Amino acid sequence: MTSAVPLLADIYPTCCRIIGSLPETVPGNDLAAFLETRPDTLHARPYLQDLARLEAARHRVMTSPICPPTVPITELTVNPALELLQVQWRNLPLLLQDPARLPEPGEEYILIWKSPGHDGVRVTSASGHDLLALKMAEEQIDSRIAAAEAGVTVGAVDALVQRACQQGLLLAPCSRIVRDPDFPRGEGDNPGFFTAPTFTLQWHITQTCDLHCRHCYDRSRRQEFDLAQGIRVLDELYDFSRGRHVFTQVTFTGGNPMLHPHFLELYREAASRGFLTAILGNPMPRRRIEDMLEVQRPEFYQVSLEGLSEHNDYIRGHGHFDRVLAFLELLRELKVYSMVMLTLTRANLAQVLPLAEELRDRVDLFTFNRLAMVGEGAALASAPPDIFPDFLEAYLAARENNPCMGLKDSMFNILRLRDKQPFFGGCAGYGCGAAFNFLALLPDGEIHACRKFPSLIGNLFTSSLEDIYAGEQAGRYRAGSAACLECPIRPVCGGCLAVAHGFGLDVFAERDPYCFIERLQNLSS
């Protein structure tokens, strides 16, 4: 059985409407070549040849049997279902939508393509940014070279490449932040929880702090880096991000990161490389926040409260509660996304919900972490594990009527499993993110899988980030506890290694002491 020969009206609908009368057949269905023999037609509408070429290209792309690549893409690649057409008339794509729209003389490039996973054909005039992105992919030009030649930041160049990928003009390699191959997959697991498109470096740029909190996990003195070392850190992170094909966020913290003498320079350097930025810090004067905003708006600015006013100030210092509330007002005025974090202890367990109510209209997101009994936090008492499930239930009930209350603790997924609800991403978006989509860098170059407990996996001042991430010790933390091996919610949980460490447990072999999944399973059996 032979395929039907397409009619001219199917290939060139706009041309046919404009010309009105065409022969039933045209040699090779090449209307552009045929119009060469119709000088009267071209004299009246000289743009018709280019329009015919455009419609022929659109038909080719529409009927193209090109399938998505069957092997993983390892480098930035031009979409094989794309045609780039050079024409001598502007606004031809608009003419396809509105035949009354008259083109204008002038050279232009037109993009005709199908995005992966979509059948529809897109046609648009190519911008200079589109052409640069295509050239970079075709010739494998490094972003840093393109940025230097154009006199712009690397982040600006990467942003236009990212836009081209989002449009489907380019095909980007998949993220290489992937759970280890032997990480168990359950039958119903969401594959999205095994590959992370983003990576976060929590950069403790200084130990200097204007507070002395009673649960601080590290008040040690550490050698601090100079500005040149800090810039090398960002270059190293950029290389890692490109090699792993991920978008990267630098979360500046400390201590109080804004007390570092080169905070603003480091923040600017991070933004210039296209990194997302965020702040874990303390209340600061308006001028310091405005200086930061002139560089780049952070994804969020997180401060901490440990309960209502009296208890919070006992933990963090007199007057801290009121300073935070005033600072939250400033962040809202400056349109900075605000977050408040609470460290959950035995002493403040009953204050979490009243505090959430206090913050209802003051903060964008309120969450909590459980105490890691590490450093000075070892002197505080953890919330009793046996009442933790009831606390989570009460938190969820209050959250239904309080939009600022967020979910962070992975243990919420135990209740979602019970209630047959979709899982959320847990602590770091992919369960425990330690040495997976998250690393902590300290001022002296030490890299830890998690900042909340000693989990040293290397030093960035003596090894590359890629070597540290791919190292054996990082792999152990990434795998988590063997006790969670068969757990149905392991991809979105894994417990909290820092909490387990604080209880004196072996984080590679024993379970988070707050885990109550077996209790629910016993009740249902």
PyMOL commands that set and color helices and strands:
alter all, ss='L'
color gray80, all
select helices_A, chain A and resi 8-11+13-19+27-29+31-35+39-44+48-63+92-97+128-139+143-150+154-167+191-193+227-244+257-259+263-272+286-295+309-316+320-333+349-358+375-379+385-399+412-418+465-469+472-479+482-484+490-492+497-502+517-524
alter helices_A, ss='H'
color red, helices_A
select strands_A, chain A and resi 77-78+82-90+104-114+121-125+170-171+198-204+247-253+276-280+301-304+338-344+365-370+438-441+446-448+456-459
alter strands_A, ss='S'
color yellow, strands_A
deselect
rebuild
show_as cartoon
